[in-house]
Structure formats: C-alpha cells, structure tokens
C-alpha cells in the first residue's frame, strides 16, 4: 500500500482528512472486519501510543459492542431489590 503523508495542522489537507475520519467513525460498525482492521492498523502505524485509546474509542462506536459497554456501566441493583 502506498505511503501517504500525514496531514499537519497548517496543511490544507487537514480539513478533508478530518471530514473523512469523522465519516469513517460514523459508519465504523457497518464496515467489514477486514476493512476495520486495515484502517485501525494504518491509524496506529505512525503512533503506537494511540493504539489502546483508539481501540477503546472504536469499540464504543461498534453497534455490537457499544451496547455491552453501556450495559456494563449500569449500576447493579442490590440483593434487597433496591
């Protein structure tokens, strides 16, 4: 795969890159797993410290996994029914 330079804050390509990234996030759960994998690996290729936070962020954007995250965040009722 060809290497494409990363957009910088003073780069004219930053706005289109942000728009594309936001679009990918919106449809993340509908993308095939192999496409998700390639996008994730490419996003982490230049900055390994983003790997874990990005994984958590995208996990919350996937319809199959976001429901489980919300369910696990709910407080369990106590054993007395309260």
RAURQUI-V762900 format. One record per residue. N is the residue number from 1. RES is the residue in three letters. PSI is psi in whole degrees, 0 to 359 (* if undefined). OMEGA is omega in degrees with one decimal (999 if undefined). NEAR is the number of other C-alpha atoms within 8 Angstrom. Layout:
N/RES/PSI/OMEGA/NEAR
N/RES/PSI/OMEGA/NEAR
//
This chain:
1/UNK/136/-178.7/2
2/UNK/146/177.5/3
3/UNK/127/178.8/4
4/UNK/131/-179.4/4
5/UNK/147/178.2/4
6/UNK/137/178.4/4
7/UNK/141/176.4/8
8/UNK/169/-174.2/6
9/UNK/335/178.9/5
10/UNK/12/-177.7/5
11/UNK/136/179.7/7
12/UNK/342/-179.0/5
13/UNK/357/-177.7/7
14/UNK/314/-178.3/11
15/UNK/313/176.5/7
16/UNK/325/178.0/7
17/UNK/319/177.7/9
18/UNK/318/179.2/8
19/UNK/317/179.1/8
20/UNK/317/178.3/8
21/UNK/317/178.7/8
22/UNK/323/177.8/8
23/UNK/319/178.7/8
24/UNK/317/179.1/8
25/UNK/319/-178.8/9
26/UNK/326/-176.7/8
27/UNK/11/-174.1/8
28/UNK/313/-176.9/11
29/UNK/345/-179.6/9
30/UNK/352/-180.0/5
31/UNK/147/176.2/8
32/UNK/148/-178.2/6
33/UNK/322/-179.5/6
34/UNK/326/176.5/6
35/UNK/317/176.6/8
36/UNK/314/-178.9/10
37/UNK/312/-178.9/8
38/UNK/317/178.6/8
39/UNK/315/-179.9/8
40/UNK/312/-179.3/8
41/UNK/320/179.0/8
42/UNK/320/179.6/8
43/UNK/328/-177.6/8
44/UNK/353/-173.3/11
45/UNK/326/-174.9/7
46/UNK/345/-178.0/6
47/UNK/91/-177.1/8
48/UNK/336/-179.7/7
49/UNK/347/178.0/7
50/UNK/352/-173.4/8
51/UNK/305/-177.1/9
52/UNK/311/179.2/7
53/UNK/324/179.1/8
54/UNK/320/178.6/8
55/UNK/316/179.3/8
56/UNK/316/179.9/8
57/UNK/311/-178.1/8
58/UNK/328/177.3/10
59/UNK/323/178.9/9
60/UNK/346/-179.5/10
61/UNK/354/-177.8/12
62/UNK/126/-176.1/10
63/UNK/325/-177.8/8
64/UNK/324/-175.6/7
65/UNK/336/-178.4/10
66/UNK/327/178.0/11
67/UNK/322/179.4/8
68/UNK/326/176.8/8
69/UNK/317/179.7/9
70/UNK/319/-179.6/8
71/UNK/320/-178.9/7
72/UNK/340/179.1/7
73/UNK/347/-179.2/6
74/UNK/143/179.1/6
75/UNK/131/179.8/5
76/UNK/138/174.9/4
77/UNK/150/-179.8/7
78/UNK/172/-174.5/6
79/UNK/350/179.8/5
80/UNK/7/177.4/5
81/UNK/16/-177.4/5
82/UNK/*/999/5
//
